[in-house]
């Protein structure tokens, strides 16, 4: 399990004086970026490959408040990858200094080609690195169908 610690700053709290939901999202994004960089997916490497990550969903479940000045630890575990590397699923947990679970999140995403703006497979050298990511006990090889498992589809409107 990969972890990263954060001190809750003034700019991380909301009107209720606890960690704002936007800060949870930012802490998770920072944790993923650090994890990817440490595992060979630096911004420079991705840029040379013409790839960027996109998020399909980020579900967050909040359990306990945290406040200004407290230290939170954000974990990351890889719970799914597609065989060609296009799709990925990460799990995050937030813990306070006592080890209490403050929040849980699951994120599903993919890699896109930054030129065509279409989903992209990982090149072989990055796929080899991705296949070495530490995985959860219930790790799953993802398929395109997993991206629509919740049944959400766009509903266009005319205004």
DSSP file (Angstrom, degrees, kcal/mol; ACC not computed):
  #  RESIDUE AA STRUCTURE BP1 BP2  ACC     N-H-->O    O-->H-N    N-H-->O    O-->H-N    TCO  KAPPA ALPHA  PHI   PSI    X-CA   Y-CA   Z-CA
    1    1 A X              0   0    0      0, 0.0     2,-0.4     0, 0.0    76,-0.2   0.000 360.0 360.0 360.0 133.7    0.0    0.0    0.0
    2    2 A X  E     -A   76   0A   0     74,-2.1    74,-2.4   132,-0.1     2,-0.3  -0.760 360.0-173.7 -93.4 139.7    1.3    3.4   -0.9
    3    3 A X  E     -A   75   0A   0     -2,-0.4     2,-0.3    72,-0.2    72,-0.2  -0.969  14.2-174.1-135.8 153.8    0.7    6.3    1.5
    4    4 A X  E     -A   74   0A   0     70,-1.9    70,-3.2    -2,-0.3     2,-0.3  -0.993  17.8-139.2-143.2 139.2    1.2   10.1    1.6
    5    5 A X  E     -A   73   0A   0     -2,-0.3     2,-0.3    68,-0.2    68,-0.2  -0.768  17.3-175.7-104.2 147.7    0.7   12.4    4.5
    6    6 A X  E     -A   72   0A   0     66,-2.6    66,-3.0    -2,-0.3     2,-0.5  -0.996  21.1-138.6-138.1 141.7   -0.8   15.9    4.5
    7    7 A X  E     -A   71   0A   0     -2,-0.3     2,-0.5    64,-0.2    64,-0.2  -0.884  34.0-116.9 -95.4 132.0   -1.3   18.6    7.1
    8    8 A X        -     0   0    0     62,-2.8    61,-2.7    -2,-0.5     2,-0.2  -0.572  37.4-160.8 -73.5 119.6   -4.7   20.2    6.8
    9    9 A X    >   -     0   0    0     -2,-0.5     3,-1.8    59,-0.2     4,-0.4  -0.475  33.3-101.2 -97.0 167.1   -4.1   23.9    6.0
   10   10 A X  G >  S+     0   0    0      1,-0.3     3,-1.3     2,-0.2    -1,-0.1   0.890 123.9  54.8 -52.5 -43.0   -6.5   26.9    6.3
   11   11 A X  G 3  S+     0   0    0      1,-0.2    -1,-0.3    12,-0.0    -3,-0.0   0.569 100.3  62.5 -72.1  -7.6   -7.2   26.7    2.6
   12   12 A X  G <  S+     0   0    0     -3,-1.8     8,-3.0     2,-0.1    11,-0.3   0.524  90.0  81.7 -93.5  -8.0   -8.3   23.0    3.0
   13   13 A X  B <   -G   19   0B   0     -3,-1.3     6,-0.2    -4,-0.4     2,-0.1  -0.626  63.9-148.3-101.5 160.1  -11.2   23.6    5.3
   14   14 A X    >   -     0   0    0      4,-2.1     3,-2.1    -2,-0.2    -1,-0.1  -0.358  44.5 -73.5-111.2-167.7  -14.8   24.7    4.5
   15   15 A X  T 3  S+     0   0    0      1,-0.3    -2,-0.0     2,-0.1     5,-0.0   0.713 129.7  59.2 -64.0 -21.0  -17.4   26.8    6.2
   16   16 A X  T 3  S-     0   0    0      2,-0.2    -1,-0.3     3,-0.0     3,-0.1   0.384 114.3-118.9 -87.2   3.9  -18.1   24.0    8.7
   17   17 A X  S <  S+     0   0    0     -3,-2.1    51,-0.5     1,-0.3     2,-0.3   0.703  79.5 105.2  65.9  23.7  -14.4   24.2    9.8
   18   18 A X  B    S-H   67   0C   0     49,-0.2    -4,-2.1     1,-0.1    -1,-0.3  -0.804  87.8 -61.5-123.4 171.9  -13.6   20.6    8.7
   19   19 A X  B     -G   13   0B   0     47,-2.5    -6,-0.3    -2,-0.3    47,-0.1  -0.295  60.6-126.2 -56.2 123.8  -11.7   19.2    5.7
   20   20 A X    >>  -     0   0    0     -8,-3.0     4,-1.6     1,-0.1     3,-0.7  -0.360  12.0-120.5 -73.4 149.5  -13.6   20.3    2.6
   21   21 A X  H 3> S+     0   0    0      1,-0.3     4,-1.8     2,-0.2     5,-0.1   0.861 114.9  57.3 -59.6 -34.0  -14.7   17.8    0.0
   22   22 A X  H 3> S+     0   0    0      1,-0.2     4,-2.2     2,-0.2    -1,-0.3   0.843 102.9  54.6 -65.0 -31.8  -12.6   19.5   -2.6
   23   23 A X  H <> S+     0   0    0     -3,-0.7     4,-3.0   -11,-0.3     5,-0.2   0.877 103.6  54.9 -69.3 -37.0   -9.5   19.0   -0.4
   24   24 A X  H  X S+     0   0    0     -4,-1.6     4,-2.3     2,-0.2    -2,-0.2   0.942 109.8  47.1 -57.4 -46.6  -10.2   15.3   -0.3
   25   25 A X  H  X S+     0   0    0     -4,-1.8     4,-2.4     1,-0.2    -2,-0.2   0.917 113.5  48.0 -62.2 -44.4  -10.1   15.3   -4.1
   26   26 A X  H  X S+     0   0    0     -4,-2.2     4,-2.5     2,-0.2    -2,-0.2   0.904 110.8  50.4 -64.7 -41.8   -6.9   17.3   -4.2
   27   27 A X  H  X S+     0   0    0     -4,-3.0     4,-2.2     2,-0.2    -1,-0.2   0.897 112.1  48.0 -63.5 -39.6   -5.2   15.1   -1.6
   28   28 A X  H  X S+     0   0    0     -4,-2.3     4,-2.7    -5,-0.2    -2,-0.2   0.919 111.5  49.7 -66.9 -42.3   -6.1   12.0   -3.6
   29   29 A X  H  X S+     0   0    0     -4,-2.4     4,-2.5     1,-0.2    -2,-0.2   0.913 111.6  48.6 -61.4 -43.2   -4.9   13.5   -6.9
   30   30 A X  H  X S+     0   0    0     -4,-2.5     4,-2.3     2,-0.2    -1,-0.2   0.900 111.3  50.6 -63.6 -40.8   -1.6   14.5   -5.3
   31   31 A X  H  X S+     0   0    0     -4,-2.2     4,-2.6     2,-0.2    -2,-0.2   0.922 111.4  47.6 -63.7 -44.5   -1.2   11.0   -3.9
   32   32 A X  H  X S+     0   0    0     -4,-2.7     4,-3.0     2,-0.2     5,-0.2   0.920 111.1  51.2 -62.7 -43.4   -1.9    9.4   -7.3
   33   33 A X  H  X S+     0   0    0     -4,-2.5     4,-2.5     1,-0.2    -2,-0.2   0.918 112.4  45.7 -60.6 -43.7    0.6   11.8   -9.0
   34   34 A X  H  X S+     0   0    0     -4,-2.3     4,-2.5     2,-0.2    -1,-0.2   0.920 113.5  49.7 -65.7 -43.6    3.3   10.9   -6.5
   35   35 A X  H  X S+     0   0    0     -4,-2.6     4,-0.9     2,-0.2    -2,-0.2   0.938 112.8  46.6 -59.2 -48.3    2.5    7.2   -6.7
   36   36 A X  H ><>S+     0   0    0     -4,-3.0     5,-3.3     1,-0.2     3,-0.7   0.921 112.3  50.0 -63.2 -43.9    2.7    7.3  -10.5
   37   37 A X  H ><5S+     0   0    0     -4,-2.5     3,-1.5     1,-0.2     5,-0.3   0.930 110.1  50.1 -59.5 -45.8    5.9    9.3  -10.6
   38   38 A X  H 3<5S+     0   0    0     -4,-2.5    -1,-0.2     1,-0.3    -2,-0.2   0.653 110.8  52.2 -68.6 -13.8    7.6    6.9   -8.1
   39   39 A X  T <<5S-     0   0    0     -4,-0.9    -1,-0.3    -3,-0.7    -2,-0.2   0.042 129.7 -88.0-112.5  25.1    6.5    4.0  -10.3
   40   40 A X  T < 5S+     0   0    0     -3,-1.5    -3,-0.2     1,-0.1     2,-0.2   0.505  98.9 109.9  90.7   5.4    7.9    5.3  -13.6
   41   41 A X      < +     0   0    0     -5,-3.3    -4,-0.2    -6,-0.2    -3,-0.1  -0.374  43.3 162.4-109.3  52.3    4.9    7.4  -14.8
   42   42 A X     >  -     0   0    0     -5,-0.3     4,-2.7    -2,-0.2     5,-0.2  -0.208  54.5-108.1 -66.5 162.3    6.4   10.9  -14.4
   43   43 A X  H  > S+     0   0    0      1,-0.2     4,-2.5     2,-0.2     5,-0.1   0.877 122.5  52.0 -58.3 -38.3    4.8   13.8  -16.1
   44   44 A X  H  > S+     0   0    0      2,-0.2     4,-2.5     1,-0.2    -1,-0.2   0.922 109.8  48.2 -64.8 -44.7    7.8   13.9  -18.5
   45   45 A X  H  > S+     0   0    0      2,-0.2     4,-1.6     1,-0.2    -2,-0.2   0.927 114.3  45.9 -62.0 -45.4    7.4   10.2  -19.3
   46   46 A X  H  X>S+     0   0    0     -4,-2.7     5,-2.7     1,-0.2     4,-0.6   0.897 111.3  52.8 -65.0 -39.9    3.7   10.6  -20.0
   47   47 A X  H ><5S+     0   0    0     -4,-2.5     3,-1.0    -5,-0.2    -2,-0.2   0.916 108.1  50.0 -62.0 -43.7    4.2   13.7  -22.0
   48   48 A X  H 3<5S+     0   0    0     -4,-2.5    -1,-0.2     1,-0.3    -2,-0.2   0.839 111.8  49.0 -63.5 -32.1    6.8   11.9  -24.2
   49   49 A X  H 3<5S-     0   0    0     -4,-1.6    -1,-0.3    -5,-0.2    -2,-0.2   0.551 112.4-123.5 -82.4  -7.8    4.3    9.1  -24.7
   50   50 A X  T <<5 +     0   0    0     -3,-1.0    64,-3.2    -4,-0.6    65,-0.4   0.795  66.7 133.8  71.1  28.5    1.6   11.6  -25.6
   51   51 A X  E   < +B  113   0A   0     -5,-2.7     2,-0.3    62,-0.2    -1,-0.2  -0.805  32.0 176.8-116.0 152.8   -0.7   10.3  -22.8
   52   52 A X  E     -B  112   0A   0     60,-1.7    60,-2.9    -2,-0.3     2,-0.2  -0.987  30.4-111.7-146.5 151.8   -2.7   11.9  -20.0
   53   53 A X  E     -B  111   0A   0     -2,-0.3     2,-0.4    58,-0.2    58,-0.2  -0.592  26.7-167.5 -84.5 145.8   -5.0   10.4  -17.4
   54   54 A X  E     -B  110   0A   0     56,-2.8    56,-2.1    -2,-0.2     2,-0.5  -0.974  14.5-136.0-127.6 147.3   -8.8   11.0  -17.4
   55   55 A X  E     -B  109   0A   0     -2,-0.4    54,-0.3    54,-0.2     3,-0.1  -0.884  16.4-176.7-105.4 129.3  -11.2   10.2  -14.6
   56   56 A X  E    S-     0   0A   0     52,-3.1     2,-0.3    -2,-0.5    53,-0.2   0.847  74.3 -14.6 -87.1 -43.0  -14.6    8.5  -15.3
   57   57 A X  E     -B  108   0A   0     51,-1.6    51,-2.0     2,-0.0    -1,-0.4  -0.989  47.3-161.2-157.1 157.9  -15.7    8.7  -11.7
   58   58 A X  E     -B  107   0A   0     -2,-0.3     2,-0.5    49,-0.2    49,-0.2  -0.902  16.0-168.0-139.0 106.2  -14.5    9.4   -8.2
   59   59 A X  E     -B  106   0A   0     47,-2.5    47,-1.8    -2,-0.3     2,-0.4  -0.860   5.8-168.8 -99.9 127.0  -16.8    8.1   -5.4
   60   60 A X  E     -B  105   0A   0     -2,-0.5     2,-0.5    45,-0.2    45,-0.2  -0.959   9.7-166.1-120.1 133.1  -16.1    9.3   -1.9
   61   61 A X  E     -B  104   0A   0     43,-3.4    43,-2.4    -2,-0.4     2,-0.4  -0.978  13.9-152.2-116.1 120.6  -17.6    8.0    1.3
   62   62 A X  E     +B  103   0A   0     -2,-0.5    41,-0.3    41,-0.2     3,-0.1  -0.793  24.1 163.8 -99.1 133.8  -17.0   10.2    4.3
   63   63 A X        +     0   0    0     39,-3.5     2,-0.3    -2,-0.4    40,-0.2   0.730  62.2  12.3-114.8 -37.9  -16.9    8.6    7.8
   64   64 A X  S    S-     0   0    0     38,-1.8    -1,-0.4    36,-0.1     2,-0.0  -0.998  73.3-110.4-149.8 143.9  -15.4   11.1   10.3
   65   65 A X        -     0   0    0     -2,-0.3     2,-0.3    -3,-0.1   -47,-0.0  -0.314  24.1-164.2 -73.0 156.9  -14.4   14.7   10.3
   66   66 A X        -     0   0    0    -47,-0.1   -47,-2.5     4,-0.0     2,-0.2  -0.977  12.1-151.4-139.3 153.9  -10.9   16.1   10.3
   67   67 A X  B >   -H   18   0C   0     -2,-0.3     3,-2.2   -49,-0.2   -59,-0.3  -0.728  30.3 -60.3-130.5 167.9   -9.8   19.6   11.2
   68   68 A X  T 3  S+     0   0    0    -51,-0.5   -59,-0.2     1,-0.3    -1,-0.1  -0.121 117.4  15.6 -45.6 131.2   -7.3   22.4   10.7
   69   69 A X  T 3  S+     0   0    0    -61,-2.7    -1,-0.3     1,-0.3   -60,-0.1   0.203  94.0 125.7  87.9 -15.4   -3.7   21.4   11.7
   70   70 A X    <   -     0   0    0     -3,-2.2   -62,-2.8   -63,-0.1     2,-0.5  -0.406  59.4-125.2 -75.0 154.1   -4.4   17.7   11.8
   71   71 A X  E     -A    7   0A   0    -64,-0.2     2,-0.4    -3,-0.1    26,-0.4  -0.866  26.0-169.0 -98.5 129.6   -2.2   15.2    9.8
   72   72 A X  E     -A    6   0A   0    -66,-3.0   -66,-2.6    -2,-0.5     2,-0.5  -0.943  11.7-147.2-117.7 143.7   -4.1   12.9    7.5
   73   73 A X  E     -AC   5  95A   0     22,-2.6    22,-2.2    -2,-0.4     2,-0.5  -0.938  10.8-159.1-108.3 128.4   -2.6    9.9    5.7
   74   74 A X  E     -AC   4  94A   0    -70,-3.2   -70,-1.9    -2,-0.5     2,-0.2  -0.931   8.6-159.0-109.5 125.4   -4.0    9.0    2.3
   75   75 A X  E     -AC   3  93A   0     18,-2.9    18,-0.6    -2,-0.5     2,-0.4  -0.652   3.2-159.0-100.1 159.6   -3.4    5.5    1.0
   76   76 A X  E     +AC   2  92A   0    -74,-2.4   -74,-2.1    -2,-0.2     2,-0.4  -0.996  11.6 174.4-138.0 132.1   -3.5    4.3   -2.5
   77   77 A X  E     - C   0  91A   0     14,-2.1    14,-2.8    -2,-0.4     2,-0.7  -0.996  29.8-128.6-134.4 141.3   -4.1    0.7   -3.7
   78   78 A X  E     +dC 135  90A   0     56,-1.0    58,-2.3    -2,-0.4    12,-0.2  -0.805  31.1 168.9 -90.3 116.3   -4.5   -0.5   -7.3
   79   79 A X  E     +     0   0A   0     10,-2.2    61,-1.8    -2,-0.7     2,-0.3   0.479  61.6  16.2-107.7  -5.1   -7.7   -2.6   -7.5
   80   80 A X  E     +dC 140  89A   0      9,-1.4     9,-2.6    59,-0.2     2,-0.3  -0.935  49.5 169.3-168.0 145.3   -7.9   -2.9  -11.3
   81   81 A X  E     -dC 141  88A   0     59,-1.4    61,-1.9    -2,-0.3     7,-0.2  -0.975  33.9-118.8-147.1 147.8   -6.1   -2.5  -14.6
   82   82 A X  E >   -d  142   0A   0      5,-2.0     3,-1.4    -2,-0.3    61,-0.1  -0.563  32.0-112.0 -83.4 158.5   -7.1   -3.6  -18.1
   83   83 A X  T 3  S+     0   0    0     59,-0.6    -1,-0.1     1,-0.3    60,-0.1   0.809 120.0  43.5 -61.9 -29.8   -4.8   -6.1  -19.8
   84   84 A X  T 3  S-     0   0    0     37,-0.0    38,-1.8     3,-0.0    -1,-0.3   0.428 115.1-116.1 -95.0   0.6   -3.7   -3.4  -22.4
   85   85 A X  S <  S+     0   0    0     -3,-1.4    -2,-0.1    36,-0.2    38,-0.1   0.404  81.3 119.7  85.9  -3.1   -3.3   -0.8  -19.7
   86   86 A X  S    S+     0   0    0     24,-0.1    25,-1.5    36,-0.1     2,-0.3   0.931  70.5  45.4 -61.5 -46.9   -6.1    1.6  -20.9
   87   87 A X  E     + E   0 110A   0     23,-0.2    -5,-2.0    55,-0.2     2,-0.3  -0.719  64.1 179.4-104.3 148.2   -8.2    1.4  -17.8
   88   88 A X  E     -CE  81 109A   0     21,-2.4    21,-2.8    -2,-0.3     2,-0.4  -0.987  12.2-161.1-142.6 152.5   -7.2    1.7  -14.1
   89   89 A X  E     -CE  80 108A   0     -9,-2.6   -10,-2.2    -2,-0.3    -9,-1.4  -0.990  12.1-174.1-136.3 127.5   -9.0    1.7  -10.8
   90   90 A X  E     -CE  78 107A   0     17,-2.2    17,-2.6    -2,-0.4     2,-0.4  -0.888  11.9-149.9-119.1 149.6   -7.5    3.0   -7.6
   91   91 A X  E     -CE  77 106A   0    -14,-2.8   -14,-2.1    -2,-0.3     2,-0.4  -0.967  13.0-168.3-117.5 137.7   -8.8    2.9   -4.0
   92   92 A X  E     -CE  76 105A   0     13,-2.9    13,-2.6    -2,-0.4     2,-0.4  -0.959   5.1-172.1-122.4 142.3   -7.9    5.6   -1.4
   93   93 A X  E     -CE  75 104A   0    -18,-0.6   -18,-2.9    -2,-0.4     2,-0.4  -0.984  13.2-146.4-127.4 145.6   -8.5    5.6    2.3
   94   94 A X  E     -CE  74 103A   0      9,-2.5     8,-2.9    -2,-0.4     9,-1.0  -0.928  19.3-176.7-109.7 134.9   -7.9    8.6    4.6
   95   95 A X  E     -CE  73 101A   0    -22,-2.2   -22,-2.6    -2,-0.4     6,-0.2  -0.972  16.4-140.6-131.4 145.3   -6.7    8.0    8.2
   96   96 A X    >   -     0   0    0      4,-1.7     3,-2.0    -2,-0.3   -24,-0.1  -0.328  46.5 -84.4 -90.4-176.3   -6.0   10.3   11.1
   97   97 A X  T 3  S+     0   0    0    -26,-0.4   -25,-0.1     1,-0.3    -1,-0.0   0.728 130.1  56.2 -64.0 -22.0   -3.1   10.0   13.5
   98   98 A X  T 3  S-     0   0    0      2,-0.1    -1,-0.3     0, 0.0     3,-0.1   0.482 119.6-109.6 -85.8  -3.6   -5.0    7.4   15.6
   99   99 A X    <   +     0   0    0     -3,-2.0     2,-0.3     1,-0.3    -2,-0.1   0.581  66.3 153.2  84.9  10.0   -5.4    5.2   12.5
  100  100 A X        -     0   0    0      1,-0.1    -4,-1.7     2,-0.0     2,-0.7  -0.560  50.4-117.7 -75.8 135.8   -9.2    6.0   12.3
  101  101 A X  E     + E   0  95A   0     -2,-0.3    -6,-0.3    -6,-0.2     3,-0.1  -0.636  35.2 175.8 -77.5 112.0  -10.6    5.7    8.8
  102  102 A X  E     -     0   0A   0     -8,-2.9   -39,-3.5    -2,-0.7   -38,-1.8   0.811  61.6 -10.0 -87.1 -34.6  -11.9    9.1    7.9
  103  103 A X  E     -BE  62  94A   0     -9,-1.0    -9,-2.5   -41,-0.3     2,-0.3  -0.987  52.8-148.4-162.4 158.6  -13.0    8.5    4.3
  104  104 A X  E     -BE  61  93A   0    -43,-2.4   -43,-3.4    -2,-0.3     2,-0.3  -0.985  17.6-179.3-133.0 143.4  -12.9    5.9    1.4
  105  105 A X  E     -BE  60  92A   0    -13,-2.6   -13,-2.9    -2,-0.3     2,-0.4  -0.999  14.5-161.0-143.8 147.0  -12.8    6.6   -2.3
  106  106 A X  E     -BE  59  91A   0    -47,-1.8   -47,-2.5    -2,-0.3     2,-0.4  -0.993  12.4-167.8-124.0 136.3  -12.7    4.6   -5.5
  107  107 A X  E     -BE  58  90A   0    -17,-2.6   -17,-2.2    -2,-0.4     2,-0.4  -0.982   5.6-165.5-125.9 134.7  -11.6    6.1   -8.8
  108  108 A X  E     +BE  57  89A   0    -51,-2.0   -52,-3.1    -2,-0.4   -51,-1.6  -0.976  27.0 144.7-117.4 132.1  -12.0    4.7  -12.2
  109  109 A X  E     -BE  55  88A   0    -21,-2.8   -21,-2.4    -2,-0.4     2,-0.3  -0.852  28.2-148.5-151.8-173.9  -10.1    6.2  -15.1
  110  110 A X  E     -BE  54  87A   0    -56,-2.1   -56,-2.8   -23,-0.3     2,-0.4  -0.926  26.0-101.4-153.3 172.4   -8.2    5.7  -18.3
  111  111 A X  E     -B   53   0A   0    -25,-1.5     9,-2.7     9,-0.4     2,-0.3  -0.863  33.5-162.0-102.4 139.3   -5.4    7.0  -20.4
  112  112 A X  E     -BF  52 119A   0    -60,-2.9   -60,-1.7    -2,-0.4     2,-0.6  -0.912  26.0-114.3-119.4 152.0   -6.1    9.2  -23.4
  113  113 A X  E  >  -B   51   0A   0      5,-2.9     4,-2.6    -2,-0.3     5,-0.5  -0.740  25.5-146.0 -76.8 120.7   -3.9   10.1  -26.4
  114  114 A X  T  4 S+     0   0    0    -64,-3.2    -1,-0.1    -2,-0.6   -63,-0.1   0.659  94.2  47.1 -70.1 -15.3   -3.4   13.8  -26.0
  115  115 A X  T  4 S+     0   0    0    -65,-0.4    -1,-0.2     3,-0.1   -64,-0.1   0.895 123.4  28.4 -88.3 -48.3   -3.4   14.4  -29.7
  116  116 A X  T  4 S-     0   0    0      2,-0.1    -2,-0.2     3,-0.0     3,-0.1   0.679  93.6-137.7 -86.4 -18.0   -6.5   12.4  -30.8
  117  117 A X     <  +     0   0    0     -4,-2.6     2,-0.3     1,-0.3    -3,-0.1   0.785  63.4 123.3  62.3  29.4   -8.3   12.9  -27.4
  118  118 A X  S    S-     0   0    0     -5,-0.5    -5,-2.9     1,-0.1    -1,-0.3  -0.811  74.6 -81.6-115.9 158.3   -9.3    9.2  -27.6
  119  119 A X  B     -F  112   0A   0     -2,-0.3     2,-0.4    -7,-0.2    -7,-0.3  -0.261  53.0-160.7 -56.0 145.1   -8.7    6.3  -25.2
  120  120 A X        -     0   0    0     -9,-2.7    -9,-0.4   -34,-0.2     2,-0.2  -0.977  17.4-126.5-136.2 144.4   -5.3    4.9  -25.6
  121  121 A X        -     0   0    0     -2,-0.4     2,-0.2     1,-0.1   -36,-0.2  -0.542  40.3-103.8 -77.8 152.7   -3.5    1.7  -24.7
  122  122 A X        -     0   0    0    -38,-1.8   -36,-0.1    -2,-0.2    -1,-0.1  -0.577  37.4-109.6 -74.2 140.8   -0.3    2.0  -22.7
  123  123 A X    >>  -     0   0    0     -2,-0.2     4,-2.6     1,-0.1     3,-1.0  -0.354  38.7-100.6 -63.1 156.3    2.9    1.5  -24.8
  124  124 A X  H 3> S+     0   0    0      1,-0.3     4,-2.4     2,-0.2     5,-0.2   0.842 120.8  53.7 -51.2 -44.2    4.7   -1.8  -23.9
  125  125 A X  H 3> S+     0   0    0      1,-0.2     4,-1.0     2,-0.2    -1,-0.3   0.847 114.0  42.0 -65.3 -33.2    7.3   -0.1  -21.6
  126  126 A X  H <> S+     0   0    0     -3,-1.0     4,-2.8     2,-0.2    -1,-0.2   0.839 111.0  56.0 -79.5 -34.2    4.7    1.6  -19.5
  127  127 A X  H  X S+     0   0    0     -4,-2.6     4,-2.4     1,-0.2    -2,-0.2   0.897 104.7  53.5 -62.3 -39.8    2.4   -1.5  -19.5
  128  128 A X  H  < S+     0   0    0     -4,-2.4     4,-0.4    -5,-0.2    -1,-0.2   0.901 111.4  45.8 -60.6 -40.6    5.3   -3.5  -18.0
  129  129 A X  H >< S+     0   0    0     -4,-1.0     3,-1.3     1,-0.2     4,-0.3   0.918 111.4  51.5 -67.5 -43.7    5.6   -0.9  -15.2
  130  130 A X  H >< S+     0   0    0     -4,-2.8     3,-1.6     1,-0.3    -2,-0.2   0.871 103.3  58.5 -62.2 -37.0    1.9   -0.8  -14.6
  131  131 A X  T 3< S+     0   0    0     -4,-2.4    -1,-0.3     1,-0.3    -2,-0.2   0.662 101.9  56.6 -68.4 -13.8    1.8   -4.6  -14.3
  132  132 A X  T <  S+     0   0    0     -3,-1.3    -1,-0.3    -4,-0.4    -2,-0.2   0.475  78.5 120.7 -93.3  -4.3    4.3   -4.3  -11.4
  133  133 A X  S <  S-     0   0    0     -3,-1.6     2,-0.1    -4,-0.3    -3,-0.0  -0.301  77.7-102.9 -56.0 141.1    2.0   -1.9   -9.4
  134  134 A X        -     0   0    0      1,-0.0   -56,-1.0   -55,-0.0     2,-0.3  -0.487  47.3-152.7 -64.3 139.0    1.2   -3.4   -6.0
  135  135 A X  E     -d   78   0A   0     -2,-0.1   -56,-0.2   -58,-0.1    -1,-0.0  -0.822  12.0-109.4-121.4 154.4   -2.4   -4.7   -6.2
  136  136 A X  E >   -     0   0A   0    -58,-2.3     3,-1.5    -2,-0.3    -1,-0.1  -0.275  36.6-107.9 -71.1 164.1   -5.2   -5.3   -3.8
  137  137 A X  E 3  S+     0   0A   0      1,-0.3    -1,-0.1    -2,-0.0   -58,-0.0   0.808 122.2  45.6 -63.3 -30.1   -6.2   -8.9   -2.8
  138  138 A X  E 3  S+     0   0A   0      2,-0.0    -1,-0.3   -58,-0.0   -59,-0.1   0.007  83.4 159.3-104.0  28.6   -9.4   -8.5   -4.9
  139  139 A X  E <   -     0   0A   0     -3,-1.5     2,-0.4   -61,-0.1   -59,-0.2  -0.148  21.4-161.3 -49.5 142.3   -7.6   -7.0   -8.0
  140  140 A X  E     -d   80   0A   0    -61,-1.8   -59,-1.4   -58,-0.0     2,-0.6  -0.988  22.9-123.7-132.1 140.1   -9.5   -7.4  -11.2
  141  141 A X  E     -d   81   0A   0     -2,-0.4   -59,-0.3   -61,-0.2     2,-0.2  -0.759  41.8-137.1 -78.1 121.2   -8.5   -7.1  -14.8
  142  142 A X  E     -d   82   0A   0    -61,-1.9   -59,-0.6    -2,-0.6     2,-0.3  -0.461  19.6-166.3 -85.4 151.0  -10.8   -4.4  -16.2
  143  143 A X    >>  -     0   0    0     -2,-0.2     3,-1.0   -61,-0.1     4,-0.6  -0.792  41.3 -99.4-123.4 170.7  -12.7   -4.4  -19.4
  144  144 A X  G >4 S+     0   0    0     -2,-0.3     3,-1.3     1,-0.3     4,-0.4   0.854 122.0  63.3 -58.6 -34.4  -14.5   -1.6  -21.3
  145  145 A X  G >4 S+     0   0    0      1,-0.3     3,-1.4     2,-0.2    -1,-0.3   0.820  91.6  64.6 -61.4 -31.0  -17.8   -3.0  -19.8
  146  146 A X  G X4 S+     0   0    0     -3,-1.0     3,-0.9     1,-0.3    -1,-0.3   0.773  92.2  63.4 -63.4 -25.0  -16.5   -2.2  -16.3
  147  147 A X  G << S+     0   0    0     -3,-1.3    -1,-0.3    -4,-0.6    -2,-0.2   0.682 111.3  36.7 -73.5 -16.0  -16.5    1.5  -17.2
  148  148 A X  G X  S+     0   0    0     -3,-1.4     3,-2.0    -4,-0.4    -1,-0.2   0.172  80.9 114.9-117.1  14.7  -20.3    1.3  -17.6
  149  149 A X  T <  S+     0   0    0     -3,-0.9    -2,-0.1     1,-0.3    -1,-0.1   0.765  74.3  56.0 -60.5 -27.5  -21.1   -1.1  -14.8
  150  150 A X  T 3  S-     0   0    0     -4,-0.2    -1,-0.3    -3,-0.1    -2,-0.1   0.520 108.7-124.1 -85.1  -4.6  -23.0    1.5  -12.8
  151  151 A X    <   +     0   0    0     -3,-2.0     2,-0.4     1,-0.3    -2,-0.1   0.558  56.6 149.9  78.3   8.0  -25.4    2.1  -15.8
  152  152 A X        +     0   0    0      0, 0.0     2,-0.3     0, 0.0    -1,-0.3  -0.608  16.2 170.9 -78.1 131.2  -24.7    5.8  -16.1
  153  153 A X        -     0   0    0     -2,-0.4     2,-0.1     2,-0.0    -5,-0.0  -0.958  39.2 -94.2-134.1 152.8  -25.1    7.2  -19.6
  154  154 A X        -     0   0    0     -2,-0.3     2,-0.5     1,-0.0     0, 0.0  -0.425  30.7-159.6 -67.3 143.1  -25.1   10.8  -20.9
  155  155 A X        -     0   0    0     -2,-0.1     2,-0.1     2,-0.0    -1,-0.0  -0.929  12.8-152.4-124.0 104.1  -28.6   12.3  -21.4
  156  156 A X        -     0   0    0     -2,-0.5     2,-0.3     1,-0.0     0, 0.0  -0.435  10.8-165.4 -78.5 150.6  -28.4   15.3  -23.7
  157  157 A X        -     0   0    0     -2,-0.1     2,-0.5     0, 0.0    -2,-0.0  -0.944  16.1-136.6-133.6 153.8  -30.9   18.2  -23.5
  158  158 A X              0   0    0     -2,-0.3    -2,-0.0     1,-0.1     0, 0.0  -0.954 360.0 360.0-110.3 129.5  -31.8   21.0  -25.8
  159  159 A X              0   0    0     -2,-0.5    -1,-0.1     0, 0.0     0, 0.0   0.381 360.0 360.0-119.1 360.0  -32.2   24.4  -24.2
